[in-house]
């Protein structure tokens, strides 16, 4: 069922921060301070106050949102399929504001999938018009994601600009932390992960390699029962995986699934004497059939 999202047309309350420069958090103004949004129920935000989750008060007829700098991305990459932002074709979706013809609603459709369970997922979409007075921030709940189970988000939100002349930035959050996703501009996910690796290894003297983003392999179709595959691979000095070789597997299908999963993993590399270095590891992967 489609729902209408609450938004705030920007004047002075909301400042947009470029997605390309740093990860962001979604905040809401309460009195004279901004509190981070940690979840949403439909279009209603939730914040933490004195250890309790509360739904904040409206600022007039809308919530006073803002996007601000945040510390780090959540360690997961969500898959976004069929992201569609379109003005509905039915009549009555335009009006005149200040002598200009502007669109009044936007239909948002996205299919979102996670490689592991993720709670309290929500989205925020920046719609930037050619004049700042027409900028819009759209927010909406996605919900909790199960591993490998796609969730469809489909709703209509009001806007106040000619959408054809707009630029948009699509954000996803989980528990208040921005999440990397496949709808980001080409190469951005890899650059952001590289930056996470660099930030977490700077100043480290010695450390063993550690998993950073390592989604579980998919259980192969046509198999039954528990399976196992052992893969040897190199973790490079930047945390990528190279030279993956299957050492053994219960069946070839389990082996193929293990190799496919490992090739997409990212690690914090081994650090020796203050320098990230490559290392060779062998790892057994256990496959359990999905619950009926």
C-alpha positions in Angstrom: 0.0 0.0 0.0 1.3 3.4 -0.9 1.8 5.9 1.9 2.5 9.6 1.9 5.8 10.7 3.4 6.3 13.6 5.7 8.9 16.0 4.3 10.2 19.5 5.0 10.8 22.0 2.2 14.1 23.6 3.0 14.4 27.2 3.9 16.9 27.5 6.8 16.3 24.5 9.0 17.9 21.8 6.7 21.4 21.8 5.4 22.4 19.2 2.8 25.9 17.7 3.0 27.4 16.1 -0.1 27.1 12.3 -0.1 30.4 12.0 -1.9 32.4 13.8 0.8 31.4 11.8 3.9 28.9 9.5 5.3 25.9 11.3 6.9 23.3 10.7 9.6 19.7 11.8 9.7 18.9 14.2 12.5 15.7 15.8 13.7 15.4 19.1 15.5 13.9 19.0 19.0 13.8 22.4 20.7 17.3 23.9 20.2 19.2 20.7 19.5 19.3 18.0 16.8 18.9 14.3 17.8 19.9 11.3 15.6 17.1 9.3 14.0 17.6 5.6 14.9 14.6 4.1 13.2 11.3 4.9 11.5 7.8 3.5 11.7 6.3 4.3 8.3 7.0 8.1 8.1 7.3 8.6 11.8 10.9 8.9 13.1 12.2 7.4 16.3 15.0 9.0 18.5 16.6 8.0 21.7 15.9 10.2 24.8 17.4 9.3 28.2 17.8 5.7 27.1 14.2 5.4 25.8 13.0 5.2 22.2 10.5 8.0 21.5 8.6 9.5 18.6 9.5 13.3 18.5 7.0 16.1 18.2 6.1 17.7 14.8 7.5 21.0 13.9 4.3 22.5 12.7 2.9 20.0 10.2 6.3 18.4 9.4 9.4 17.1 11.1 12.4 19.3 11.0 15.0 17.0 9.5 18.7 17.6 8.8 21.5 15.5 7.3 24.8 15.9 9.2 28.2 14.3 9.3 28.4 10.8 10.9 31.3 8.8 12.2 31.2 5.6 10.1 29.3 3.5 7.7 27.7 0.3 9.0 29.8 -2.7 7.9 27.3 -4.1 5.3 26.5 -3.5 1.7 22.9 -3.6 0.7 21.7 -4.4 -2.8 19.3 -2.0 -4.3 17.4 -3.2 -7.3 14.9 -1.4 -9.6 15.3 2.0 -7.9 12.7 4.2 -9.5 11.9 7.9 -8.8 9.2 9.1 -11.1 6.5 11.7 -11.3 3.1 9.8 -11.7 1.6 10.3 -15.1 -2.0 10.9 -13.9 -3.3 14.4 -14.1 -3.3 16.9 -11.3 0.3 16.3 -10.2 1.5 19.8 -11.0 0.8 23.3 -9.7 2.1 26.9 -10.1 4.4 28.3 -7.4 5.8 31.8 -7.9 4.8 31.7 -11.6 6.7 28.4 -12.1 5.1 25.0 -13.0 6.3 22.4 -10.4 5.6 18.8 -9.7 3.7 18.0 -6.5 4.4 14.3 -5.9 7.0 11.7 -6.5 6.6 7.9 -6.6 9.5 6.0 -5.1 10.0 2.3 -5.7 13.0 0.2 -4.6 13.8 -3.4 -4.0 16.3 -3.8 -1.2 18.2 -6.9 -0.1 20.8 -7.6 2.6 23.4 -10.4 2.8 22.7 -10.7 6.5 19.9 -9.8 8.9 19.8 -6.0 9.4 17.4 -4.2 11.8 15.7 -0.8 11.6 16.4 0.1 8.0 15.1 3.4 6.6 15.8 5.6 3.6 16.3 9.3 3.0 16.2 10.9 -0.4 17.6 14.4 -1.2 15.8 16.1 -4.0 17.7 19.2 -5.0 16.0 21.7 -7.2 17.6 24.5 -9.1 16.6 26.8 -6.3 17.3 25.9 -2.6 13.7 26.9 -1.6 12.5 23.9 -3.6 14.9 21.3 -2.0 13.1 18.4 -0.4 14.1 15.6 2.0 12.0 12.5 1.8 12.1 9.8 4.5 10.5 6.4 4.9 10.8 3.1 6.7 12.2 0.1 5.0 12.0 -2.2 8.0 14.0 -5.2 9.1 15.8 -7.2 6.5 16.3 -11.0 6.6 19.3 -12.5 4.9 18.7 -12.8 1.2 15.1 -11.8 1.3 14.2 -8.8 -0.8 11.9 -6.1 0.5 10.0 -3.8 -1.8 9.4 -0.2 -0.8 6.7 1.6 -2.8 5.2 5.0 -1.7 4.4 8.5 -2.9 5.8 11.6 -1.4 5.0 15.3 -2.0 7.7 17.6 -3.7 7.7 21.2 -4.8 10.0 21.4 -7.8 10.2 20.4 -11.4 11.6 16.9 -10.9 13.1 16.7 -14.4 15.6 19.4 -13.5 16.5 18.0 -10.1 19.4 16.0 -8.8 18.8 13.3 -6.2 20.9 11.4 -3.6 19.6 8.1 -2.2 20.6 7.2 1.4 20.0 4.1 3.4 20.4 3.8 7.2 20.3 0.9 9.7 19.9 1.7 13.3 20.8 5.3 12.5 24.1 4.5 10.8 24.4 5.1 7.0 24.8 1.9 5.0 26.7 1.3 1.8 24.6 0.2 -1.1 24.7 -0.7 -4.7 22.7 2.4 -5.9 25.7 4.6 -5.0 27.6 6.1 -7.9 30.0 3.7 -9.7 33.1 3.0 -7.6 31.9 4.8 -4.5 31.3 1.7 -2.4 34.8 0.4 -3.1 36.3 3.9 -2.2 34.4 4.1 1.0 35.5 0.6 2.1 39.1 1.5 1.2 38.7 4.5 3.5 37.3 2.4 6.3 40.2 0.0 6.0 42.7 2.9 6.1 41.0 4.5 9.1 41.0 1.3 11.1 44.6 0.3 10.4 46.1 3.7 10.9 48.1 3.8 14.1 48.0 0.0 14.6 51.4 -1.6 15.3 50.6 -5.3 14.8 47.3 -7.1 14.2 46.0 -10.2 12.6 43.6 -9.9 9.6 40.0 -9.5 10.6 36.7 -9.7 8.7 35.1 -6.4 7.7 32.4 -7.1 5.1 32.0 -10.9 4.7 28.4 -11.9 3.9 27.6 -15.6 4.2 27.6 -17.6 1.0 24.3 -18.5 -0.6 23.1 -22.1 0.0 23.4 -23.7 -3.5 20.2 -24.8 -5.2 19.7 -28.6 -5.5 21.7 -29.4 -2.4 20.5 -31.0 0.8 21.8 -31.1 4.3 24.9 -29.5 5.8 27.8 -28.8 3.4 31.4 -27.7 3.8 34.0 -26.1 1.6 37.5 -24.9 2.4 39.0 -22.0 0.5 42.6 -20.7 0.5 43.1 -17.1 -0.5 45.3 -14.0 -0.1 44.2 -11.0 1.9 46.0 -8.1 0.3 47.4 -5.1 2.1 44.2 -3.2 1.3 42.0 -6.0 2.5 40.8 -7.4 -0.8 40.7 -11.1 -1.6 42.9 -12.5 -4.5 44.1 -15.9 -5.6 41.2 -17.9 -4.1 41.6 -21.6 -4.5 39.2 -24.4 -3.5 40.9 -26.9 -1.3 38.0 -29.3 -0.7 34.2 -29.3 -0.7 31.3 -31.7 0.1 30.1 -31.2 -3.5 31.2 -29.0 -6.4 28.2 -26.8 -5.9 29.2 -26.0 -2.3 32.7 -25.3 -3.6 31.5 -22.9 -6.3 29.2 -21.1 -3.8 32.2 -20.7 -1.4 34.5 -19.3 -4.1 31.9 -16.8 -5.2 31.3 -15.5 -1.7 34.9 -15.3 -0.7 35.8 -13.3 -3.9 33.5 -10.5 -2.7 34.8 -10.3 0.9 36.7 -7.4 2.4 39.0 -7.7 5.4 41.1 -5.5 7.7 44.5 -6.6 6.5 47.3 -8.0 8.7 49.4 -5.2 10.2 53.1 -5.9 10.9 55.4 -3.2 12.4 52.8 -0.6 11.6 52.4 -1.5 7.9 49.5 -3.4 6.3 50.8 -6.5 4.6 49.4 -9.4 2.5 48.8 -12.7 4.1 47.6 -16.2 3.0 44.8 -17.9 4.9 42.7 -21.0 4.5 39.1 -20.9 5.8 36.4 -23.5 6.1 32.9 -22.4 5.2 29.9 -24.3 6.6 26.6 -24.4 4.7 23.3 -25.1 6.5 20.1 -25.5 4.5 17.7 -22.6 4.9 14.8 -22.9 7.3 11.6 -24.2 5.6 
